[in-house]
Amino acid sequence: MIIQKVLNHNAAIITDNEEEKVAIGSGIAFHKKQNDKINPDKVEKLFVLHNEQSDPFADLLASANHEDTNTVQEVMSWLETEQNMSINNQSYALLFDHLIHLMKRLHQGKKIENHLLQEIRTLYYDSFQAAEKIGEKLSGNTGFVISQDEIGFLAMHLYAAGKKKTTPSSIQQHTEILNFMITTMEEELNTIFPRHTIAYEGLVSHLHVTVKAAEYGEDLTKAPPEMIEMMKSRYPDSYKAAEKAVSLLKSRFGFTILQDENIYIAMHVQRLMSRGFTNQN
C-alpha cells in the first residue's frame, strides 16, 4: 500500500492492487508523505475511489479538523470493537460525516432542535442508549455537552448503520410520518399527549408497526365487528381522531390502512386520554 496523498493523521489516499483507495486507521498517515508505505495490518477501513469524480468522503477527511477526525475515528473504532457493530462502507461514511458535522456544530455553538426526540427514543431504544454513550465519550474528549436533540439524530444514524438497505433519511421519513399522525390526532382532539408515559410509547410502537405494514402491503389483524361498533359509540372522539390521521396519511403519503386499524389506533389514543392529558385551551 503506497500513499498517494495524506488526508490527515488517520487517513490517506493509497494505491492498493492498482486501485486508488482511501485507507483509514489510527495514526496510519502520521509523519507520512507521498510514496511512503502503509502497514496493511493497521488499516481499519478501505474505500475504493472513483476516478471520474471527486470523492466526497475523501474531501471530508482532508478538510475536517484533525482533532475532530481523530475523535470521530476513536468513536467509530469503539462501535466496531466494543459494541460489535458490523458497519458497511456506505454506512461508515454516512455516520462519520454526521459525527464530523456534529463536532463542527459544537465548535460553532450551534444548536439543533429535534421534534422527533420522544419517538426516536421509543422506536430505537438500543441505538439511543448507544448514542448516549457516544455523547459521553465526545463530552469527555472535548468538554462540550451533547444535547439530547443531537443524541436523537445520532441514534437514527446508528440504527441505520446496523441495518441493511436502510438509510438515516428513510428512518427519519418514517419517524416523521408517525409524528405527523400523532400531531394530527392531537389537533383533532385539541390536546397534547403526555410523552413520557407507557401509554404514549404504546401508541408510537403501534403506529410504527401499522405504517411499516402499509409500506410493505401487509395485512394486519382485522377488528371484530362488535369492537368496531363499541369504539364508535363509546369513544367517538378517539375514533374520529384516528380516522382523520389514517385518511390524511393516505392523501399525503399514499399509504392505505384498512378501516379496522382505526379501532386499534383509537384504543391507544383513548388509553392516553383516560390517563390524563393537557388541553390546549
ZIWOPE-V878277 format. One record per residue. RES is the residue in one letter. PHI is phi in radians with two decimals (none if undefined). D_LAST is the distance of its C-alpha to the last C-alpha in whole Angstrom. Layout:
res = (RES RES)
phi = (PHI PHI)
d_last = (D_LAST D_LAST)
//
This chain:
res = (M I I Q K V L N H N A A I I T D N E E E K V A I G S G I A F H K K Q N D K I N P D K V E K L F V L H N E Q S D P F A D L L A S A N H E D T N T V Q E V M S W L E T E Q N M S I N N Q S Y A L L F D H L I H L M K R L H Q G K K I E N H L L Q E I R T L Y Y D S F Q A A E K I G E K L S G N T G F V I S Q D E I G F L A M H L Y A A G K K K T T P S S I Q Q H T E I L N F M I T T M E E E L N T I F P R H T I A Y E G L V S H L H V T V K A A E Y G E D L T K A P P E M I E M M K S R Y P D S Y K A A E K A V S L L K S R F G F T I L Q D E N I Y I A M H V Q R L M S R G F T N Q N)
phi = (none -1.94 -1.25 -1.72 -2.74 -1.42 -1.65 -2.88 -1.04 -1.93 -2.64 -2.72 -1.50 -2.24 -1.82 -2.42 0.94 1.15 -2.08 -1.52 -2.44 -1.69 -1.87 -2.18 -3.11 -1.09 1.22 -1.19 -1.94 -1.17 1.06 -1.83 -2.51 -0.96 1.37 -1.29 -1.62 -2.00 -1.26 -1.02 -1.18 -1.61 -1.39 -1.70 -2.50 -2.23 -2.17 -1.27 -1.55 -1.81 -1.14 -1.31 -2.64 -1.14 -1.57 -1.10 -1.22 -1.11 -1.08 -1.09 -1.10 -1.33 -1.66 -1.29 -1.00 -1.03 -1.11 -1.17 -1.11 -1.15 -1.12 -1.14 -1.06 -1.09 -1.12 -1.10 -1.12 -1.09 -1.08 -1.40 -1.64 -1.52 -1.75 0.98 -1.48 -1.71 -1.93 -1.26 -1.06 -1.12 -1.16 -1.05 -1.11 -1.14 -1.20 -1.03 -1.05 -1.08 -1.17 -1.10 -1.25 -1.08 -1.09 -1.08 -1.08 -1.11 -1.09 -1.52 1.24 -1.49 -2.08 -2.07 -1.87 -2.05 -1.37 -1.79 -0.96 -1.18 -1.13 -1.10 -1.04 -1.32 -1.34 -2.15 -1.04 -1.11 -1.15 -1.13 -1.12 -1.11 -1.12 -1.13 -1.14 -1.11 -1.00 -1.14 -1.14 -1.13 -1.09 -1.13 -1.41 -1.99 1.51 -1.42 -1.61 -1.60 -1.24 -1.12 -1.09 -1.14 -1.04 -1.08 -1.13 -1.11 -1.05 -1.10 -1.17 -1.13 -1.07 -1.11 -1.12 -1.61 -2.09 -1.36 1.00 -2.27 -2.10 -0.99 -1.18 -1.21 -1.16 -1.11 -1.09 -1.07 -1.17 -1.07 -1.11 -1.09 -1.11 -1.08 -1.13 -1.12 -1.09 -1.03 -1.21 -1.09 -1.15 -1.11 -1.65 0.94 -2.59 -2.18 -1.15 -1.18 -1.24 -1.51 -2.40 -1.12 -1.10 -1.19 -1.06 -1.12 -1.10 -1.07 -1.12 -1.18 -1.10 -1.02 -1.15 -1.08 -1.20 -1.05 -1.09 -1.15 -1.07 -1.73 1.19 -1.62 -1.53 -1.83 -1.09 -1.37 -1.46 -1.07 -0.95 -1.16 -1.22 -1.06 -1.14 -1.10 -1.15 -1.11 -1.46 -1.54 -2.30 -1.09 -1.15 -1.12 -1.15 -1.10 -1.14 -1.13 -1.08 -1.16 -1.09 -1.17 -1.12 -1.21 -1.06 -1.21 -1.24 -1.60 -2.00 1.41 -1.62 -1.79 -2.10 -1.07 -1.02 -1.00 -1.19 -0.97 -1.10 -1.19 -1.12 -1.08 -1.12 -1.14 -1.10 -1.11 -1.09 -1.13 -1.12 -1.37 -1.54 1.94 -2.68 -1.88 -1.38 -1.42 -1.39)
d_last = (68 69 66 66 63 61 57 56 58 56 57 60 61 64 66 67 69 69 65 63 60 58 59 56 57 57 59 61 62 62 65 66 67 68 71 70 70 67 67 66 65 62 60 57 56 58 56 58 58 58 61 60 56 55 53 50 50 53 52 49 51 54 51 49 49 52 50 47 49 51 48 46 50 50 46 48 51 49 47 50 52 50 47 49 47 50 48 50 51 48 45 47 47 43 42 45 43 40 41 43 40 38 41 41 37 38 41 39 36 33 30 28 25 25 22 24 25 23 25 28 28 28 30 33 33 37 37 34 36 39 37 36 40 40 38 40 43 42 41 44 46 44 42 39 36 34 31 29 28 31 32 30 32 35 34 34 37 39 38 39 42 43 43 45 44 41 39 37 35 35 33 31 30 30 27 26 26 24 21 21 21 18 16 17 16 13 11 13 11 8 8 11 14 16 19 21 22 25 23 21 25 26 24 25 28 28 27 29 32 31 31 34 36 34 36 39 39 39 39 36 37 36 34 36 35 35 32 30 30 29 26 25 26 24 21 21 17 18 21 20 18 21 23 21 21 25 26 24 26 29 29 28 30 33 32 33 31 33 31 31 30 26 27 27 24 22 24 23 19 19 21 18 16 18 19 15 12 9 6 4 0)
//
